[in-house]
Amino acid sequence: MAVTQTPRLGLNRWSAGTDAWPGRAGWDQQQQTLDEMLAIDLQVATVDARPTAGVTGRYCFVTGTGRLYRDDGTQWSEVNPIGGAGAGGALAYGGAGVEGTSARIARADHTHTMPAHDAAAHSAIPLSALAPPTANVNMNSRRITSLAAPTVGSDAATRAWVESFFDAHFAAGSDSIGTASATSSPVSKSVAFGKTFAQSPVVILQKRGLPGSMVELKVNGATSTGFNVTADAMDGGSWSGTFSFGWIATDIY
């Protein structure tokens, strides 16, 4: 007589129908194995319809909620519980994902709290990390501060750079020239720029007065520090008094 075991439960079986019936001890052991290894499948409509817990290994499917429970001999415990743990943690901009430790399954339609999409959420992102604008940018009557000095023609200029540029390449002022008595001879005067240009500038005069006959006002020459202006009566006439004028000088030409 050959005794073998079933592949799933390990129950004894015999090779021939003429084999002797197993003894009581063997039969009881086989029955005990069946009782311990087989699950009991129950099905009810509601959670409250489950029988009282106390039989280990029973499973009860609640059709009304689609949830499965197991009797551990003391209580019913949900198998793979779904939901019921709250809304979950809020999302964080730039936050790292985590596996988590909860044994509950999230519902397919669950949501997470989204943090407010305000300026604080992007305060650490530099403008250089964003794509270039494709339309005009409205500065809303605000200034751009802490701007570096320009180096190429397409760079924006700071006020300090513009003022420094004009201070280096432009000068302006006003003066007067005159004679104490009537004369037809030219009268000259030396005018200082109050600064030193890198090279001799061009000087433009603006007449502001006309005492007596027509007077011609012209620059005799300019150096890096000043120029000479000459006043002369036109058409051989004469003039007397004081003739005022304004002047602008620049070495950009």
C-alpha positions as CSV (number, residue, x, y, z in Angstrom):
1,M,0.0,0.0,0.0
2,A,1.4,3.4,-1.1
3,V,0.4,6.6,0.8
4,T,0.9,9.9,-1.0
5,Q,-0.3,13.5,-0.2
6,T,-2.5,15.9,-2.2
7,P,-0.5,18.8,-3.7
8,R,-2.5,21.7,-2.1
9,L,-3.6,20.6,1.4
10,G,-1.2,17.7,2.0
11,L,-4.0,15.2,2.7
12,N,-3.2,11.5,2.7
13,R,-4.4,9.4,-0.2
14,W,-3.9,5.7,-1.0
15,S,-2.9,3.9,-4.1
16,A,-5.6,1.2,-4.2
17,G,-9.2,0.8,-3.4
18,T,-8.3,-2.3,-1.4
19,D,-6.2,-0.4,1.0
20,A,-7.3,-0.5,4.6
21,W,-9.4,2.4,5.9
22,P,-7.2,4.8,7.9
23,G,-7.3,4.6,11.6
24,R,-9.2,7.1,13.8
25,A,-6.1,9.1,14.6
26,G,-5.2,9.5,10.9
27,W,-8.8,10.4,10.0
28,D,-9.0,13.0,12.8
29,Q,-5.7,14.5,11.7
30,Q,-6.9,14.9,8.2
31,Q,-10.1,16.5,9.3
32,Q,-8.1,18.9,11.5
33,T,-6.0,19.8,8.5
34,L,-9.1,20.6,6.4
35,D,-10.6,22.7,9.2
36,E,-7.4,24.8,9.6
37,M,-6.6,25.3,6.0
38,L,-9.9,25.9,4.3
39,A,-11.5,29.4,4.2
40,I,-15.2,30.0,4.8
41,D,-16.8,32.3,2.2
42,L,-19.7,34.3,3.5
43,Q,-21.7,37.0,1.6
44,V,-24.0,39.6,3.2
45,A,-25.7,42.8,2.0
46,T,-24.6,45.1,4.8
47,V,-21.8,45.3,7.4
48,D,-24.3,44.9,10.2
49,A,-25.5,41.6,8.7
50,R,-22.1,39.9,9.3
51,P,-22.3,37.1,11.9
52,T,-20.6,37.6,15.3
53,A,-16.9,37.2,15.0
54,G,-15.3,34.2,16.7
55,V,-14.5,31.7,13.9
56,T,-10.9,32.1,12.7
57,G,-10.5,32.0,8.9
58,R,-13.9,33.1,7.8
59,Y,-14.2,35.7,5.1
60,C,-17.3,37.8,4.6
61,F,-18.0,39.9,1.5
62,V,-20.3,42.9,2.0
63,T,-22.1,43.4,-1.4
64,G,-23.4,46.9,-0.4
65,T,-19.9,48.4,0.0
66,G,-17.8,46.0,-2.0
67,R,-15.5,45.3,0.9
68,L,-14.1,42.1,2.2
69,Y,-13.6,41.2,6.0
70,R,-11.7,38.5,7.8
71,D,-12.7,36.9,11.1
72,D,-9.5,36.6,13.2
73,G,-11.4,34.7,16.0
74,T,-12.0,37.9,17.9
75,Q,-13.2,40.6,15.5
76,W,-13.8,41.3,11.8
77,S,-10.9,43.1,10.1
78,E,-11.2,44.7,6.7
79,V,-8.9,43.2,4.1
80,N,-7.1,46.0,2.2
81,P,-9.2,48.8,3.7
82,I,-10.2,51.6,1.3
83,G,-10.3,55.3,2.3
84,G,-11.3,56.5,5.8
85,A,-7.9,58.0,6.6
86,G,-8.7,61.6,5.8
87,A,-7.8,63.8,2.8
88,G,-4.1,63.0,2.9
89,G,-1.2,65.4,3.1
90,A,-1.1,68.7,1.2
91,L,1.0,69.0,-1.9
92,A,4.1,71.1,-1.7
93,Y,5.9,72.9,-4.5
94,G,9.2,71.3,-5.1
95,G,8.5,68.6,-2.4
96,A,9.8,65.1,-2.8
97,G,7.5,62.1,-3.2
98,V,7.4,59.5,-0.4
99,E,6.2,55.9,-0.3
100,G,4.2,56.3,2.9
101,T,3.4,53.6,5.5
102,S,-0.5,53.5,5.5
103,A,-2.1,50.1,4.9
104,R,-5.2,51.8,3.4
105,I,-6.0,52.0,-0.3
106,A,-6.8,55.5,-1.6
107,R,-10.1,56.0,-3.4
108,A,-9.9,56.6,-7.1
109,D,-11.7,60.0,-6.8
110,H,-9.6,61.3,-3.8
111,T,-7.9,64.7,-3.9
112,H,-5.1,66.5,-2.1
113,T,-5.0,70.0,-0.7
114,M,-3.3,72.3,-3.2
115,P,-1.3,75.1,-1.7
116,A,-2.2,78.6,-2.6
117,H,-0.6,79.7,-5.9
118,D,0.7,83.0,-4.8
119,A,4.0,85.0,-5.0
120,A,5.4,83.2,-2.0
121,A,5.2,79.9,-3.8
122,H,7.6,81.2,-6.5
123,S,9.8,83.6,-4.4
124,A,12.9,81.4,-4.8
125,I,12.7,81.1,-8.6
126,P,15.0,83.6,-10.4
127,L,13.8,85.4,-13.5
128,S,16.7,83.9,-15.4
129,A,15.2,80.5,-14.9
130,L,12.0,81.5,-16.8
131,A,11.5,81.6,-20.6
132,P,12.1,84.9,-22.3
133,P,8.9,87.0,-22.7
134,T,7.2,87.0,-26.1
135,A,5.3,90.2,-25.5
136,N,5.8,93.6,-24.0
137,V,6.3,93.5,-20.2
138,N,4.2,96.0,-18.2
139,M,6.2,97.3,-15.2
140,N,3.1,98.9,-13.7
141,S,5.0,102.2,-13.2
142,R,7.7,100.5,-11.1
143,R,11.4,100.9,-11.2
144,I,14.0,98.2,-12.0
145,T,16.6,98.4,-9.2
146,S,20.1,97.0,-8.7
147,L,20.7,97.0,-12.4
148,A,24.3,96.4,-13.6
149,A,26.0,98.9,-15.9
150,P,25.5,98.3,-19.6
151,T,28.2,96.7,-21.7
152,V,26.6,96.3,-25.2
153,G,24.2,98.4,-27.2
154,S,21.2,96.3,-26.3
155,D,21.7,96.6,-22.5
156,A,19.5,98.8,-20.4
157,A,21.3,101.8,-18.9
158,T,21.1,102.8,-15.3
159,R,20.6,106.4,-14.3
160,A,24.1,106.6,-12.8
161,W,25.6,105.4,-16.1
162,V,23.6,107.9,-18.1
163,E,24.6,110.7,-15.7
164,S,28.2,109.6,-15.8
165,F,28.1,109.5,-19.6
166,F,26.7,113.0,-20.0
167,D,29.1,114.3,-17.3
168,A,32.0,112.9,-19.3
169,H,30.9,114.0,-22.8
170,F,28.8,117.1,-22.3
171,A,29.0,120.5,-20.6
172,A,26.8,123.5,-20.7
173,G,26.6,127.0,-19.3
174,S,25.9,130.6,-19.9
175,D,28.1,133.7,-20.0
176,S,28.2,137.3,-21.4
177,I,30.6,139.4,-23.4
178,G,30.6,143.2,-23.9
179,T,32.5,146.4,-24.3
180,A,32.4,149.6,-22.3
181,S,32.3,151.9,-25.3
182,A,31.1,151.9,-29.0
183,T,33.6,150.0,-31.1
184,S,33.8,148.1,-34.4
185,S,36.6,145.9,-33.1
186,P,36.0,142.3,-32.2
187,V,35.9,141.5,-28.5
188,S,37.1,138.1,-27.2
189,K,36.6,136.2,-23.9
190,S,37.9,133.0,-22.5
191,V,35.2,130.6,-21.1
192,A,36.1,127.5,-19.0
193,F,34.1,124.3,-19.2
194,G,34.6,123.6,-15.5
195,K,35.8,120.1,-16.4
196,T,38.4,118.4,-18.7
197,F,37.2,116.5,-21.7
198,A,39.1,113.5,-23.1
199,Q,39.5,115.4,-26.3
200,S,38.8,118.9,-27.7
201,P,35.0,119.2,-27.9
202,V,32.6,120.9,-30.3
203,V,31.0,124.1,-28.9
204,I,27.6,125.4,-29.9
205,L,26.6,128.9,-29.0
206,Q,23.1,130.3,-28.4
207,K,22.6,134.1,-28.6
208,R,20.4,135.6,-25.9
209,G,20.7,139.3,-26.4
210,L,21.1,141.9,-29.1
211,P,22.4,145.3,-27.9
212,G,22.4,147.9,-30.6
213,S,23.3,146.7,-34.1
214,M,23.7,143.1,-35.2
215,V,26.5,141.2,-33.5
216,E,28.2,138.0,-34.7
217,L,29.2,135.6,-32.0
218,K,31.6,132.8,-32.8
219,V,34.0,130.3,-31.2
220,N,37.6,130.9,-32.0
221,G,38.8,127.6,-30.7
222,A,38.2,125.0,-28.1
223,T,40.6,122.9,-26.0
224,S,39.8,120.1,-23.5
225,T,39.3,122.7,-20.7
226,G,37.6,125.7,-22.4
227,F,37.1,127.9,-25.5
228,N,37.4,131.5,-26.7
229,V,34.3,133.4,-27.9
230,T,34.5,136.5,-30.1
231,A,31.8,139.1,-30.5
232,D,32.0,141.4,-33.6
233,A,29.6,143.9,-35.1
234,M,28.2,142.8,-38.4
235,D,28.4,144.8,-41.7
236,G,31.1,147.1,-40.3
237,G,28.8,148.5,-37.6
238,S,29.6,149.1,-34.0
239,W,28.1,147.9,-30.7
240,S,28.4,148.6,-27.0
241,G,27.1,147.0,-23.9
242,T,26.9,143.4,-22.8
243,F,25.9,140.5,-25.0
244,S,24.7,137.3,-23.2
245,F,24.9,133.8,-24.6
246,G,24.5,130.1,-23.7
247,W,26.8,127.3,-24.8
248,I,26.8,123.5,-25.0
249,A,30.0,121.5,-25.5
250,T,30.5,117.8,-26.4
251,D,33.3,115.6,-27.5
252,I,31.0,113.2,-29.3
253,Y,31.1,113.9,-33.0
